[in-house]
Amino acid sequence: MSLTEAGIRAPVWRRARRSMANGDCVEVAPAGSRILVRDSKDQNGTVMQFPGGAWRTFLMDAKKGQFDLDCL
């Protein structure tokens, strides 16, 4: 049975516009209240799932430079 036959929509993956040229990207897709994340070079590989709130917190911290190497 396919995802469509089971009434489950396939994830709609997207990647950051700035990273499309070099191929070293992650892709994200919303899935209900969760966010799915995968390596764009291995689309059949591992998919990580994060609660939506945790993902939003991660994005806010990343935008603030929380994970920049010079901050560590």
Biotite code that builds the C-alpha atoms (Angstrom):
import biotite.structure as struc

atoms = struc.array([
    struc.Atom([0.000, 0.000, 0.000], chain_id="A", res_id=1, res_name="MET", atom_name="CA", element="C"),
    struc.Atom([1.390, 3.414, -0.928], chain_id="A", res_id=2, res_name="SER", atom_name="CA", element="C"),
    struc.Atom([1.378, 6.446, 1.350], chain_id="A", res_id=3, res_name="LEU", atom_name="CA", element="C"),
    struc.Atom([-1.359, 8.008, -0.788], chain_id="A", res_id=4, res_name="THR", atom_name="CA", element="C"),
    struc.Atom([-3.545, 4.877, -0.600], chain_id="A", res_id=5, res_name="GLU", atom_name="CA", element="C"),
    struc.Atom([-3.162, 4.876, 3.186], chain_id="A", res_id=6, res_name="ALA", atom_name="CA", element="C"),
    struc.Atom([-4.283, 8.508, 3.317], chain_id="A", res_id=7, res_name="GLY", atom_name="CA", element="C"),
    struc.Atom([-0.850, 9.712, 4.427], chain_id="A", res_id=8, res_name="ILE", atom_name="CA", element="C"),
    struc.Atom([0.756, 12.545, 2.524], chain_id="A", res_id=9, res_name="ARG", atom_name="CA", element="C"),
    struc.Atom([4.382, 12.252, 1.537], chain_id="A", res_id=10, res_name="ALA", atom_name="CA", element="C"),
    struc.Atom([6.537, 14.956, 3.153], chain_id="A", res_id=11, res_name="PRO", atom_name="CA", element="C"),
    struc.Atom([7.205, 18.071, 1.072], chain_id="A", res_id=12, res_name="VAL", atom_name="CA", element="C"),
    struc.Atom([10.944, 18.606, 1.480], chain_id="A", res_id=13, res_name="TRP", atom_name="CA", element="C"),
    struc.Atom([12.704, 21.960, 1.115], chain_id="A", res_id=14, res_name="ARG", atom_name="CA", element="C"),
    struc.Atom([16.198, 23.280, 1.667], chain_id="A", res_id=15, res_name="ARG", atom_name="CA", element="C"),
    struc.Atom([17.675, 26.681, 2.369], chain_id="A", res_id=16, res_name="ALA", atom_name="CA", element="C"),
    struc.Atom([18.062, 28.860, -0.717], chain_id="A", res_id=17, res_name="ARG", atom_name="CA", element="C"),
    struc.Atom([21.612, 29.777, 0.262], chain_id="A", res_id=18, res_name="ARG", atom_name="CA", element="C"),
    struc.Atom([22.821, 26.180, 0.382], chain_id="A", res_id=19, res_name="SER", atom_name="CA", element="C"),
    struc.Atom([21.478, 24.788, -2.889], chain_id="A", res_id=20, res_name="MET", atom_name="CA", element="C"),
    struc.Atom([24.625, 25.446, -4.911], chain_id="A", res_id=21, res_name="ALA", atom_name="CA", element="C"),
    struc.Atom([27.137, 23.404, -2.936], chain_id="A", res_id=22, res_name="ASN", atom_name="CA", element="C"),
    struc.Atom([25.115, 20.239, -2.253], chain_id="A", res_id=23, res_name="GLY", atom_name="CA", element="C"),
    struc.Atom([26.010, 20.098, 1.467], chain_id="A", res_id=24, res_name="ASP", atom_name="CA", element="C"),
    struc.Atom([22.505, 20.681, 2.740], chain_id="A", res_id=25, res_name="CYS", atom_name="CA", element="C"),
    struc.Atom([19.840, 19.398, 4.996], chain_id="A", res_id=26, res_name="VAL", atom_name="CA", element="C"),
    struc.Atom([16.226, 19.299, 3.928], chain_id="A", res_id=27, res_name="GLU", atom_name="CA", element="C"),
    struc.Atom([13.254, 19.895, 6.205], chain_id="A", res_id=28, res_name="VAL", atom_name="CA", element="C"),
    struc.Atom([9.587, 18.983, 5.911], chain_id="A", res_id=29, res_name="ALA", atom_name="CA", element="C"),
    struc.Atom([6.642, 19.672, 8.196], chain_id="A", res_id=30, res_name="PRO", atom_name="CA", element="C"),
    struc.Atom([4.770, 16.570, 9.388], chain_id="A", res_id=31, res_name="ALA", atom_name="CA", element="C"),
    struc.Atom([1.877, 17.522, 11.614], chain_id="A", res_id=32, res_name="GLY", atom_name="CA", element="C"),
    struc.Atom([3.303, 18.992, 14.808], chain_id="A", res_id=33, res_name="SER", atom_name="CA", element="C"),
    struc.Atom([6.811, 17.689, 14.023], chain_id="A", res_id=34, res_name="ARG", atom_name="CA", element="C"),
    struc.Atom([9.629, 18.749, 11.710], chain_id="A", res_id=35, res_name="ILE", atom_name="CA", element="C"),
    struc.Atom([11.475, 16.119, 9.687], chain_id="A", res_id=36, res_name="LEU", atom_name="CA", element="C"),
    struc.Atom([15.153, 16.636, 8.810], chain_id="A", res_id=37, res_name="VAL", atom_name="CA", element="C"),
    struc.Atom([17.324, 14.639, 6.380], chain_id="A", res_id=38, res_name="ARG", atom_name="CA", element="C"),
    struc.Atom([20.617, 14.869, 4.496], chain_id="A", res_id=39, res_name="ASP", atom_name="CA", element="C"),
    struc.Atom([19.964, 16.073, 0.950], chain_id="A", res_id=40, res_name="SER", atom_name="CA", element="C"),
    struc.Atom([22.719, 13.803, -0.416], chain_id="A", res_id=41, res_name="LYS", atom_name="CA", element="C"),
    struc.Atom([21.143, 10.687, 1.153], chain_id="A", res_id=42, res_name="ASP", atom_name="CA", element="C"),
    struc.Atom([17.424, 11.147, 0.636], chain_id="A", res_id=43, res_name="GLN", atom_name="CA", element="C"),
    struc.Atom([16.698, 7.502, 1.462], chain_id="A", res_id=44, res_name="ASN", atom_name="CA", element="C"),
    struc.Atom([18.782, 7.621, 4.638], chain_id="A", res_id=45, res_name="GLY", atom_name="CA", element="C"),
    struc.Atom([17.953, 8.506, 8.206], chain_id="A", res_id=46, res_name="THR", atom_name="CA", element="C"),
    struc.Atom([15.201, 11.035, 8.884], chain_id="A", res_id=47, res_name="VAL", atom_name="CA", element="C"),
    struc.Atom([15.302, 12.819, 12.228], chain_id="A", res_id=48, res_name="MET", atom_name="CA", element="C"),
    struc.Atom([12.124, 14.151, 13.832], chain_id="A", res_id=49, res_name="GLN", atom_name="CA", element="C"),
    struc.Atom([11.842, 17.128, 16.146], chain_id="A", res_id=50, res_name="PHE", atom_name="CA", element="C"),
    struc.Atom([8.861, 18.623, 17.969], chain_id="A", res_id=51, res_name="PRO", atom_name="CA", element="C"),
    struc.Atom([7.834, 21.873, 16.284], chain_id="A", res_id=52, res_name="GLY", atom_name="CA", element="C"),
    struc.Atom([8.594, 23.954, 19.398], chain_id="A", res_id=53, res_name="GLY", atom_name="CA", element="C"),
    struc.Atom([12.093, 22.515, 19.721], chain_id="A", res_id=54, res_name="ALA", atom_name="CA", element="C"),
    struc.Atom([12.757, 23.242, 16.040], chain_id="A", res_id=55, res_name="TRP", atom_name="CA", element="C"),
    struc.Atom([11.610, 26.864, 16.410], chain_id="A", res_id=56, res_name="ARG", atom_name="CA", element="C"),
    struc.Atom([13.895, 27.278, 19.449], chain_id="A", res_id=57, res_name="THR", atom_name="CA", element="C"),
    struc.Atom([16.817, 25.822, 17.476], chain_id="A", res_id=58, res_name="PHE", atom_name="CA", element="C"),
    struc.Atom([16.191, 28.252, 14.585], chain_id="A", res_id=59, res_name="LEU", atom_name="CA", element="C"),
    struc.Atom([15.980, 31.263, 16.919], chain_id="A", res_id=60, res_name="MET", atom_name="CA", element="C"),
    struc.Atom([19.233, 30.277, 18.652], chain_id="A", res_id=61, res_name="ASP", atom_name="CA", element="C"),
    struc.Atom([20.970, 29.677, 15.314], chain_id="A", res_id=62, res_name="ALA", atom_name="CA", element="C"),
    struc.Atom([19.886, 33.119, 14.056], chain_id="A", res_id=63, res_name="LYS", atom_name="CA", element="C"),
    struc.Atom([21.342, 34.653, 17.234], chain_id="A", res_id=64, res_name="LYS", atom_name="CA", element="C"),
    struc.Atom([24.690, 32.949, 16.531], chain_id="A", res_id=65, res_name="GLY", atom_name="CA", element="C"),
    struc.Atom([24.397, 30.530, 19.447], chain_id="A", res_id=66, res_name="GLN", atom_name="CA", element="C"),
    struc.Atom([26.126, 27.782, 17.444], chain_id="A", res_id=67, res_name="PHE", atom_name="CA", element="C"),
    struc.Atom([28.795, 29.851, 15.687], chain_id="A", res_id=68, res_name="ASP", atom_name="CA", element="C"),
    struc.Atom([32.258, 28.401, 16.178], chain_id="A", res_id=69, res_name="LEU", atom_name="CA", element="C"),
    struc.Atom([33.698, 31.634, 17.562], chain_id="A", res_id=70, res_name="ASP", atom_name="CA", element="C"),
    struc.Atom([31.118, 31.491, 20.397], chain_id="A", res_id=71, res_name="CYS", atom_name="CA", element="C"),
    struc.Atom([32.254, 28.093, 21.672], chain_id="A", res_id=72, res_name="LEU", atom_name="CA", element="C"),
])
